[in-house]
Amino acid sequence: MSGPLLSMVAAGRVHNADGPVPVHALRGVDLSVAPGELVAVMGPSGSGKSTLLHLAGGLDTPTEGEVLLDGVSLSGLSVKARAALRRRSVGYVFQDLNLVPALTAVENVMLPRELDGVRVRQARREAEAALADVDLSDVADRFPDELSGGQQQRVAIARALVGPRRLVLADEPTGALDSITGESIMKLLRARVDSGAAALMVTHDAQHAAWADRVVFLRDGAVVER
């Protein structure tokens, strides 16, 4: 493995900092993830797991410390520049999926590549291949509301893995899937990591955490065990 793709240095996030009751969602987290490495994050509800992913992907910025993606401090970028870097380098599986209702499954997966400037025909080929990887070729032209919850989740995973994404952030990526499909998704994620990507995954499932190279435990916004 080479140097870290993602580095969090004493990273913290305080909500309502100027209010009467500041909320410390994350406290002094030091964490790095290198290419070829899958890191699982575990902890009880409210421990800061989703906040950690939001900071790692540049969806939010730390109020303490810093987050670096490929050596670039995300706090030093404009909102526009941060979004461009995130779109090029980060594949994100959101817990609430965030599929676009008006787009078909294949169009949802194509979207980030089209935003990257990839031509439509090439974007569609890549999207179809990503859907095949999650065994959804037969529903490529269906809309999200025509899919089951598990199928929607697999579309979201295909969207996160399409194209040359170097960092994959996954918030409970197997949460709506049966055990067999969940294992197949973990194999797919593991294969992407073994081919050179870095991945940070939040999970409550110890069996799925076992696929990781390291497990980080959070409690009350702080790392309590590695």
N, C-alpha and C positions, 0 to 999 in steps of 0.2 A: 504494500500500500504506500502511496505517496503521502504528502502532507495533507492536512485537513482541508476539505472543501467547505465545511461549515465550522465556524468557531464562535462560541459564546463565552465572553470573558466577563465574569462578575455581573452577568446580565440580570436585571430586575425590572419589574413593571409594577408601578403603583397607580391604581385608579383613584380618582377623586382626591388627588394629592393635596389640593388646596382646601378641601372641604373639612367638615368637623370630624369625619371618620374615614381617613385614608384606608384603602384596601390594598394590601400587599399581595398581588396575584402571583408574583415570582420574586425570589430573593437570592441574589448573588450566585447565580448558576454559572458554573464553568463546565463547558461541554464541547467536545469536538467530534466531528464525524468525517472520516476520510473516504475517498473513493474505494470501492470494494468492501465497504463496511455497512452492516445493518445494525442499527441501535434501536432497541425497544425501550419505551418509556412506560412505566407502570406506576400506579398510585391510586388512592381513593378519589371519589368524585370531589371536585373542588380543590384538588391538590396543585393545580397549575399546569396540567398536561396540555390542554388546548392553548393556553397562553404561550407556553413554550413553543409550540408549533407555529403560532401566529408570528412570534418574534423571529423564529428561524427562517420563515418564508417571506419576511418583509411585509406582512399584512399589518403589522403594528411595529412600533419602535420602542426600544427600552427606555425607561426613565433613569436607569442606572446601568453602568457598564456599556458594553457594545456587542454587536453581532456582526460578524464578517462572513461574507460569502465569497469564496475564492480570493480571500485577502482584501476584499472591498468592504469598508464599513457601511452598513445599510443606513445608519443614522446620518451619514454625510451626503446622502443622495436626495434629490428632490423626489416628490411623490411620483412624478412621471418617470424619472430614471429608475426608481426602485421597481415600479410596475414593469418596465421594459426588461430589467434584469431578471425579475421573477418569472416573467413569461418565457424568456429564453432558457433559463437554467433550472427552474423548479417545477416539478409536477406535484400537484396538491390533491389529495383525496380528502374532501371535506366530510365531516360527520353528517351534515345535512345535504350532502351530495352536490347541491348548486347546479343541477342540470338546467338547461334553458328549455322551458316547456314547449316553445314554438319550433324547436329544432328536433329533427329525428336523432336517433342514437348515433348514426354515423356522422351527422352534421355537428352534434355536440363534441364528438371526438376530434373532428376536423378543425374545430374553431381555433384552438391555440396555434395550430400550424398555419392557418390562414392569417392569423394576426402576426405571425412571424414573417409573413411575406411569401410563404410557400404557395405555388400555384395550385389552383383548385384541384386539378386532376391528380397531382402528386399528393396533395393533402388527403384526398379521398383514398388513394391507394394505401397510404400509411395508416389511415383511420380504419380501413377495412382489415388490414393485417393485425392491428391492435385489438379489434373486436374478435377476430378469429382466435387470438391468444387467450381470450377470456370466454371462448366458446359461445359467442353471440352473433355469429355471421347471419343467422336466420332471422334476426330481429333488427337488422341494421337500419331499415327504413321505417321503423315504428317510432312513435313519439313517446316521451317518458311516461305519460299517463296510460299508455297501452302496455306498459311493462310491469312486472312484479317488482317488489322492493329489492329483492336479490339481484334481479336483472339490472335495475337502475344502478345499484351499487357497482356492479361489474362494468357498466358503461363509464361510471366515474373513474374507476381504476384504469380502464383502457385510455381515457382522456389524460390521466396523469402520466401514463407510461409512453404515450405516443411521441415519436420524434426523439431528438438527442437530449432529453432531460438528464441533467447531471446529478440533481438532488431530488429525491422523492420524499415527500412528507405525507404521511398517512395517518388520519385520525380515525381509529377503529375501522380499518379497511375491510374487515370480515364480519362486522357487527350484524349485518342483515342476512348473512349467508349460512346455509346449512354446513355441517362439518366437512363433508366431502368437497364442496365447492370452495370452502374456506381454505382447505389444505392446498387446493390447486392454485388459488390466488397467492398463497404464501410461496409456493414453488416458483411462480412467475416473478414475484417480487425478489426472491432470492436469486433467481437467474439474472435479473437486471442488475442487481448489486454485484454478482460475481463477474459480470461483463464490464464493470468499471464505474457504475453509479454509486452514489452514497444514499442511504435511506435512514430516515428517522420515523419510527412508527409508534403511535400510542395504541396500547391494547390492554384489555382486562383479562385476556385469555393466556394463561401460562403456557399452554401447548403452542400457541402461535409465537409467544415470546421466545420459545426455545429455538426458533429459527434464527434468532439474532446472534450477532457476535458478542454483544454486550447488552446488559439490561440496566437501566437507570431508574431508581425509585425516587418518586417525589412525595413529599408530605408538607402541607401548609406552604407550598411555593418554593421549597428548598429541596436540594438533593440530599437524601438521607442514607443512601447506600448505593454502591456500584457493583 
